[in-house]
Amino acid sequence: MTSDPRIRDPLLDTADAKDLRPTQITVGYREVEGKRRAWRDRGDNADKFLGRHLVPVIHGPKDHLYVTDHHHLVRALMEEGQDKVAITVVADLRHLPPVSFWFVLDNRGWMHPYDADGKRRGHGNIPKSVADLVDDPFRSLAGELRLQGGYAKDTTPFSEFLWADFLRHRLDRKRVENGWETALAEAVILAKSKDADYLPGWCGPVPRS
């Protein structure tokens, strides 16, 4: 069987976690902790675990690698002392000047420059290290909501952040931080409501004919 030259294999490699640059400002610390536990539970299957969790990156100006997904995993691995992560390069934009680079990322849905209050910031506010990402408890809530069946996994870029923003305007932050189970129960109800039907992965009640 001959290979089709039109089909390109993904570019797989490894990189130092500390050198990877984020394309967002926040993560959910509670979700990071969950991924840390998953890493500890891997046993002796570290290589297999990393092989199943490739981190997509964009090769950018000055040879920097920018993470477009799995920020929580990279942060968790860093906190667990894992130096190397498996990456796949999804685009090579090294030839672009910085202004054009960030413009392309924004228009391709490869960046999410929103702070912990859900406010959009300039790309200069994005940290230069995954270690410096700040906590957004609503992002953790959105992640757990999906695991609880509140909505389905979706390919829409940064879909969990869209859900986080939806919840941010309907639940009190202190309740999320100090009353997790209650907040999660309320989030499940909200996720099934008609108000959420515009969100990616919504799987609320199907109206009867």
Summary of the structure (lengths in Angstrom):
residues: 209
radius of gyration: 18.4
end to end distance: 51.3
largest distance: 60.4
contacts: 592
relative contact order: 0.15
helix: 44%
strand: 17%
